[in-house]
Amino acid sequence: MTLTIDSSAADALVDIDLHGKLAVVTGGYSGLGLATTRALVNAGAHVIVPARRPELAQKALDGLDAEVDELDLADLKSVADFADRFLLSGRNIDIVINDAGVMALPETRVGPGWEAHFAVNHLGHYALVNRLFPAIVEGGRVVAVSSGVSPTGTIQWDDVHFEQGYDKWAAYAQSKLANALFAAQLDLLGGSAGVQAYSVNPGYILTPLQRHLTTEEMIAAGWIDDAGTPLLPEFRSPEQGAATQVWAATSPELAGAGGSYLHHGAVDRRFDEPADREQAARLWALSAELTGVDAFAAGGSPS
C-alpha cells in the first residue's frame, strides 16, 4: 500500500488482515490513538488500551471491541502492575504502539522529581516495552509516536530533567527525540528476537494533546483563527495522522527498515549515523538506570 499525505489509517490497512493479532496501544482512546485503535480493530486485531482513566477510555471506546486496563505512564509501579497483569494472562503481543503523550506542560515534576515530558513520553514507555518484551512475538513491531525531530537535536545530557531552567517546548522536543532514539536502539537490541521498532512523525493534527495550550497561544502561532478553525494547510485529521503509525505497525514493505523514523508513509531518517547510535545507546543506558528495567541486560529480567 502506497500512502499519500491524505491517506487514512483505514487506507493503510486495506490489504492487511489482523485477525488473531494482539496490539497494545497507549493513549488508544483519544485523538490519534483512538483513530489507531479503530483502524486496528476494524482490520481484525484485538486491541488492549492501557489508560490512566479507564472509565473515560471505556466510554470513548464504546462500540469498539477493545479491552481497557489501567496504566499511568508517570508511575513506574503502575507500569509494572499493568505489565505483570498482562504477562500473567499468558498472551502474546504482535504490535505495541506508544501513542500516549503530553505536550507543552507548565513545569511539572512526577515520581522522584522527573520532568514530566521526559517521564511520560519516554521513560514510562521505555519501562512498559521492556517489561512487556518477553511477550512480544517474533515478527512483532513496536512503534514510538514521535513528532518533528531536528536533524541537530540532542538530549540535554547535563540536565535531562530541566532543573536548571525550564522551557516547555525544549522539554517536549527532547522527549520526542528520545522516542526516536528509543526505537532505533530497541530495533538494534531486539533484532535477534525478530522484533522491529520504528518511530513516527504523524504531522500536524489538532487533538487533545494541545489541551495545555491556550487559544491565544495557538492563534499567535498561526495554527488556528479566532473561531478555532485550523489555518495551516499541513493540518490533517486524526485518521490521516494515524496512517503512518498503523502502516509502521503492519506493512510488509518496512521489513528491512527497522529503526527508521517515518513521516507521511515514507522513511524520513534512518538514525544510523555514528552520532545517532551513540546517543541512542547512551539514552538506553540512562533510561535503564533511572527505571531499573532493561530486558536486554545480563539475565534478561527487569528488576
C-alpha positions in Angstrom: 0.0 0.0 0.0 1.4 3.4 -1.1 0.4 6.1 1.3 -0.1 9.7 0.4 -0.3 12.7 2.8 -4.1 12.4 2.7 -4.3 8.6 3.3 -6.2 7.5 6.4 -5.4 4.7 8.9 -8.0 2.6 7.2 -6.3 3.1 3.9 -3.0 1.9 5.4 -4.8 -1.4 6.3 -6.7 -2.1 3.1 -4.7 -5.3 2.3 -3.9 -6.2 5.9 -5.7 -8.9 7.9 -5.0 -8.7 11.6 -7.4 -11.4 12.8 -5.6 -13.3 15.6 -3.2 -10.5 16.3 -3.0 -8.6 19.6 -2.0 -4.9 19.8 -1.3 -2.7 22.8 -2.0 1.0 22.1 -1.2 3.5 24.8 -3.4 6.6 24.6 -5.7 4.5 22.3 -8.9 6.2 23.4 -8.2 9.8 22.3 -7.1 11.7 19.2 -4.5 9.8 17.1 -4.7 6.8 19.5 -8.5 6.4 19.0 -8.1 6.6 15.3 -5.4 3.9 15.5 -7.4 1.7 17.8 -10.4 1.9 15.5 -8.4 1.0 12.4 -6.7 -1.9 14.0 -10.0 -3.3 15.4 -11.7 -2.9 12.0 -8.8 -4.9 10.5 -9.4 -7.8 12.9 -7.0 -7.1 15.7 -7.7 -7.4 19.4 -6.6 -4.2 20.9 -5.7 -3.5 24.6 -5.8 0.2 25.6 -4.0 0.9 28.8 -5.4 4.2 30.3 -4.8 6.4 33.3 -8.6 6.9 33.5 -10.1 3.5 32.5 -13.7 4.7 32.9 -13.1 7.6 30.4 -11.4 5.2 28.0 -14.2 2.7 28.2 -16.7 5.4 27.3 -14.7 6.7 24.4 -14.2 3.2 23.0 -17.9 2.2 23.4 -18.9 0.2 20.3 -15.4 -1.0 19.6 -14.2 -4.4 20.6 -11.2 -3.1 22.6 -10.0 -4.1 26.1 -9.2 -1.4 28.6 -6.8 -1.7 31.5 -5.3 0.7 34.0 -1.9 2.3 33.4 -0.3 5.6 34.4 2.9 6.2 32.5 4.1 8.7 35.1 4.1 6.0 37.8 6.5 3.1 37.3 4.7 0.9 39.8 1.5 1.3 37.7 3.6 0.4 34.6 4.9 -2.7 36.4 1.5 -3.7 37.6 0.0 -3.5 34.1 2.8 -5.5 32.6 2.6 -8.1 35.3 -1.2 -8.5 34.8 -0.6 -8.9 31.1 2.2 -11.4 31.4 0.2 -13.5 33.8 -2.5 -13.8 31.1 -0.1 -15.8 29.0 -1.0 -13.9 25.8 1.4 -12.8 23.1 1.8 -9.3 21.6 2.2 -8.6 17.9 2.1 -4.8 18.0 2.9 -2.1 20.6 2.1 1.5 19.7 3.4 4.1 22.1 0.9 6.8 21.3 0.1 8.4 24.7 1.9 11.7 25.5 1.8 15.2 26.9 2.9 18.4 25.3 3.7 22.0 26.4 3.1 21.3 30.1 3.8 24.0 32.6 6.8 22.8 34.7 5.6 19.5 36.2 7.5 17.0 38.3 6.5 13.4 38.7 7.9 10.4 40.5 11.3 11.2 42.0 11.2 14.7 40.6 11.5 13.8 36.9 10.4 16.3 34.3 7.0 15.2 33.1 7.6 15.2 29.3 10.7 13.0 29.6 9.0 10.8 32.3 5.7 10.2 30.5 6.6 10.4 26.8 9.8 8.5 27.1 10.6 6.8 30.4 7.2 5.3 31.0 7.1 3.9 27.5 10.6 2.6 27.8 9.8 0.7 31.0 6.5 -0.6 29.6 8.0 -2.0 26.4 11.0 -3.6 28.4 8.6 -5.2 30.8 6.3 -6.5 28.0 9.2 -7.6 25.8 9.0 -11.3 26.8 5.5 -11.4 25.3 6.3 -9.8 22.0 6.4 -12.4 19.3 9.0 -12.9 16.6 7.9 -10.6 13.8 6.4 -8.2 16.3 6.7 -4.5 16.0 7.0 -1.6 18.4 6.0 1.9 17.1 7.1 5.0 19.1 5.0 8.1 18.1 7.4 10.9 18.0 7.0 14.4 16.4 9.1 16.7 14.2 12.7 15.9 15.2 15.5 18.3 14.4 18.5 16.8 12.5 20.7 18.5 15.0 18.7 17.7 18.1 20.3 16.3 21.1 19.4 15.1 24.6 20.3 17.7 27.3 22.6 15.2 28.9 23.8 17.5 31.7 20.2 18.3 32.8 17.7 15.9 31.3 15.1 17.0 33.8 15.5 20.8 33.2 16.3 21.5 36.8 18.5 24.5 35.8 15.8 26.3 33.8 12.6 25.0 32.3 11.3 25.6 28.8 8.1 23.7 27.8 8.9 23.4 24.1 12.5 22.3 24.7 11.4 19.7 27.2 8.8 18.4 24.7 11.3 18.3 21.8 13.8 16.4 24.0 11.1 13.8 24.8 10.2 13.3 21.2 13.8 12.9 20.1 14.0 10.4 22.9 11.1 8.5 21.4 13.0 8.2 18.1 16.3 7.2 19.7 14.5 4.6 21.8 13.0 3.0 18.7 16.4 3.0 17.0 18.1 1.2 19.9 15.2 -1.2 20.5 15.4 -2.3 16.9 19.1 -2.9 17.3 18.7 -4.9 20.5 15.5 -6.7 19.6 16.7 -7.8 16.2 17.9 -11.2 17.5 14.4 -11.9 18.8 12.9 -10.9 15.4 11.3 -7.7 16.8 11.4 -4.5 14.8 10.9 -0.9 16.1 10.1 2.4 14.3 9.4 6.0 15.2 6.8 8.1 13.5 6.1 11.8 13.0 2.3 12.0 12.5 2.4 15.6 11.3 0.2 18.5 12.3 -3.0 17.3 14.0 -5.4 19.1 16.3 -6.2 16.7 19.1 -6.5 16.8 22.9 -2.7 16.8 23.0 -2.9 20.6 22.7 -5.0 20.9 25.9 -2.3 22.7 27.8 -2.0 25.5 25.2 -4.3 28.5 25.4 -6.4 29.6 22.4 -4.3 32.8 22.4 -1.1 30.8 22.0 -2.4 28.7 19.1 -3.7 31.9 17.4 -0.4 33.6 17.9 1.4 30.6 16.4 -0.8 30.8 13.4 -2.4 27.4 13.9 -6.0 28.5 14.2 -8.2 31.6 13.8 -10.4 33.2 16.4 -13.1 30.7 15.6 -10.8 27.7 16.2 -10.5 26.8 12.5 -7.1 25.3 11.5 -5.2 27.7 9.3 -2.1 25.7 8.3 -2.6 23.6 5.1 -0.4 20.9 6.8 -3.1 20.1 9.3 -4.7 16.7 8.9 -7.5 14.8 10.6 -6.6 12.2 13.4 -7.5 9.4 10.9 -4.9 10.8 8.5 -2.4 11.4 11.2 -2.7 7.8 12.4 -2.0 6.4 8.9 1.8 6.3 9.2 1.8 4.6 12.7 -0.6 2.0 11.6 1.5 1.5 8.4 4.6 1.2 10.6 3.0 -1.4 12.7 1.8 -3.7 9.9 3.3 -3.0 6.4 5.5 -5.8 4.9 7.2 -3.0 2.9 9.1 -2.0 6.0 10.5 -5.4 6.8 14.1 -4.2 6.2 13.8 -0.6 7.6 13.7 -1.3 11.3 14.9 1.6 13.5 13.8 4.2 11.0 11.9 7.5 11.6 8.8 7.6 9.4 6.8 10.5 8.1 3.8 10.6 5.7 4.2 6.9 4.8 7.9 7.0 4.0 11.3 6.6 5.6 12.4 10.1 6.6 15.6 9.3 8.5 17.5 6.1 9.4 19.1 7.1 12.7 22.1 5.0 11.8 24.8 7.6 11.8 27.5 7.1 14.5 26.3 10.2 16.4 22.7 8.8 16.4 23.9 5.4 17.5 26.0 6.9 20.3 23.0 9.0 21.6 20.6 6.0 21.3 22.9 3.7 23.3 23.6 6.4 25.9 19.9 7.2 26.3 19.1 3.5 26.7 21.7 3.2 29.5 20.4 6.3 31.2 16.8 5.0 31.0 17.7 1.6 32.4 19.5 3.3 35.3 16.5 5.6 36.0 13.8 3.0 35.7 15.6 -0.1 36.9 14.4 -2.0 33.9 16.3 -3.5 31.0 15.0 -6.5 29.1 18.4 -7.0 27.4 20.7 -6.8 30.5 22.5 -9.8 31.8 19.9 -12.2 33.0 17.2 -10.6 30.8 14.7 -9.9 33.5 13.6 -6.5 34.8 14.5 -5.5 38.4 
